[in-house]
Amino acid sequence: MSIDVYEVQSAGASSGVYNCYKQKLLETAFDAGSADKFDDLNTSPVTVLNLAENNNTYSEPALAAGDRIVGWSYTDCSGAVCIVGMPAVPSVRRAKIDGEPSSGLTFTANLFHNDGSTEIASGLGYNITVYAKVCSGADILEAVPHLVDDQEIFVVNIGGRWYMATVFQSFIDCECYNP
């Protein structure tokens, strides 16, 4: 069995499936200090199933354009050869809030590319829904820390949903509180 590296280009036709370019290792960059040691082997996309998303219960893709999957060929029960794999990305991602959060327990954000410094401006990883957990079930506007537009946060994808890595605590407005 050969193991290959694939770079995500776009979401595929079903949950957990991505259109990817197979990568090649740049021998000249292997020992050099370059940031990316891979390049596209070709630009004909192949579909790859992310095994971390294989049960079709996911609400949005767990990977963004430019993420990588380590994959291998797999023969299914009909004899067709498919590519399956696991993501080669960090489990906690950096994101930026897109718009002032409103009431409820969700808001939108944009992931950062794997380089950690460039915000994704379109496609996979853009305008994702982020779920927040507030102790005592309060609304996100009634919790701390307070979220604002363009604030950088950390998120994690669990079960096809992006969750904020911070747990919120409901607060009592001191001006209204009179014991």
Order of alpha helices (4+ residues) and beta strands (2+ residues): beta-beta-alpha-beta-beta-beta-beta-beta-beta-beta-beta-beta-beta
